[in-house]
């Protein structure tokens, strides 16, 4: 059976995750524009270097 509360909770959690991701992407791009390399950004943020590189590519 359909559980409206569980559905709403899942949607909320997905939204929070998307918001966190957006914030992380913004930080990565600011760090890049400040002269940090993708490797430095990954080391400082704990985000996988391949993910950092993907975000940078998508932002171009």
For each residue, the residues with C-beta under 8 A, 3 or more apart:
1:
2: 7
3: 6 7
4: 7 8
5: 8 9
6: 3 9 10
7: 2 3 4 10 11
8: 4 5 11 12
9: 5 6 12 13
10: 6 7 13 14
11: 7 8 14 15
12: 8 9 15 16
13: 9 10 16 17
14: 10 11 17 18
15: 11 12 18 19
16: 12 13 19 20
17: 13 14 20 21
18: 14 15 21 22
19: 15 16 22 23
20: 16 17 23 24
21: 17 18 24 25
22: 18 19 25 26
23: 19 20 26 27
24: 20 21 27 28 45 47
25: 21 22 28 29 55 59
26: 22 23 29 30
27: 23 24 30 31 45
28: 24 25 31 32 41 45 47 52 55 56
29: 25 26 32 33 55 56 59
30: 26 27 33 34
31: 27 28 34 36 40 41 44 45
32: 28 29 36 38 41 56
33: 29 30
34: 30 31
35:
36: 31 32 40 41 44
37: 40 41
38: 32 41 42 49 52 53 56
39: 42 43 49
40: 31 36 37 43 44
41: 28 31 32 36 37 38 44 45 47 52
42: 38 39 45 46 47 48 49 51 52
43: 39 40
44: 31 36 40 41
45: 24 27 28 31 41 42 52
46: 42
47: 24 28 41 42 51 52
48: 42 51 52
49: 38 39 42 52 53
50: 53 54
51: 42 47 48 54 55
52: 28 38 41 42 45 47 48 49 55 56
53: 38 49 50 56 57
54: 50 51 57 58
55: 25 28 29 51 52 58 59
56: 28 29 32 38 52 53 59 60
57: 53 54 60
58: 54 55
59: 25 29 55 56
60: 56 57
